[in-house]
């Protein structure tokens, strides 16, 4: 018996303590931004792309590969690099809200992006899946 109580005991143990060691659990707070462990990759990628967009690097037109290379510098080396496909799916959020403008000159040329407005600091934390799926109303 390694723990405080035998494993086959029928008595109810306190759920805030480990069954094996009897130590108290380090409870996670209710705040969604304060979980233990690393953030999801999508959130980390989005934050890295936001800081790249807000920097002076995005004052000129840049291709998706160039932006992805700059944003990857802020990501851990243990994680996969940001690809242009991931970048374009995340940039879609910013282009619909007019933070970034997008152009493609020829059919064979790559898509280029440029910053129009600075993104607020907590933009990635505010947006939820429902807000992302909403389309902004177009004025006609």
N, C-alpha and C positions, 0 to 999 in steps of 0.2 A: 504494500500500500504506500504509494508515493504521496498521496494527497492527504487532506484533512479528514475526508470521509471516504468510506469504501464506495466503489463505483456501483455496486449492486444494492446500495441502501435504498430504502423506500421513503425515507424522510425527505421532505421538501427543503431544498437548499435555497439560499438567497440568490436571486438571479443577478445581483450586482457583484457577485464573487465568482471566481473560477471554480469549477467543480473539482479540478485536479489539485491545484495549489492552494486554493482558498484566498488568493490575493484579490483585492478589489480591482475591478475593471476601470480603466481610464476612459470615462464616458466621453463620447463625442458631443460637441455642442449642437444645438438645433440650427445654428447658422450654417447655411449650405456652403459658404465659402471657407469654412473653417474645419473641414474634415481632416482626419489624420491621413498621412500618406500623400503621395503625389497627386496632382490634379490630373484630369483626363487629358489625353494628348490633344484632342480637339480644342480644348480651352487654352492649353499652353500654346498651341500653334496660333490660335486667334490672337492671343495677347502679344506674341512675337510679331505677328503681321501688323497689329495696331501700332506698336512702337516704331516699326519701320515706316509705316504710313505717316506717322506724326513727325518723323525726323525730316531733316532738310534733304535727305536722299530722294524723296518723292516729289521734289519741286519740278523735275523734268519728267518727260515720258520715259517709262522703264518697261521692259518686257516682263512677263511672268517669271521667267527663269532668273532674271536679275534680282527681282524682289524676293523670290524664294531663297536665293543664295544669301542675301542680306539677313533675312528673317531666321534662317537656319543657324546663324552665328549665335543666336540667343538661346537655342535649344540644346539640351544635354547631348553629349556625344553618344550616349547609350541608346538614344532614340533614333528613329528613322528620319532622314532629311525631309524637309518639306518639298514636295514635288509641285510642278506647275499645275497639275490637276487639282490637288488639294487647295492650292492657293486660289485658283479660279473659283472654286466652290465657296470659299470664305469671302473672297472679294465681291461676290454677287450680292452679299448683304450690304456692303458699303456702296456699291454702285446704285442700288435701288434707293438708298437714302441720301444720295448726292454728296457723299464724302469723297468719292473717287470717281473720276471720269475715265471712260474706256474708249479706245479707238482701234480700228483695224483698217489700214490703208488699202491693202490688196488682199485678194483671196488667199494667196500663199504666204503672206506676211503674218508674223505672230501678233497676238493681241497686246496692246500697250496700255498701261495705266498711269494716271497722274492724280495727285491729291488736289481736291478742290477746297475742302474744309477740314479743320482739325477735328479728330474724333475725340469725344469726351473720355475722361480717364476710366470711368466705370461702365463703358458701353457694353463690353462683353459680359459683365455680370448682370446688367439690367435685362438684356435681351433673352427671351425664352423661345422655345420652339414655336409657340403660337404667334409671337410677334414676328419671328423670322418668316413664317409662312404667309403673313399678311402682305398684300401688295399695296403700295401707296396709291392713293387716288390720283389719277392723271387729270390735269386740267385741260380742257379742250377749248 
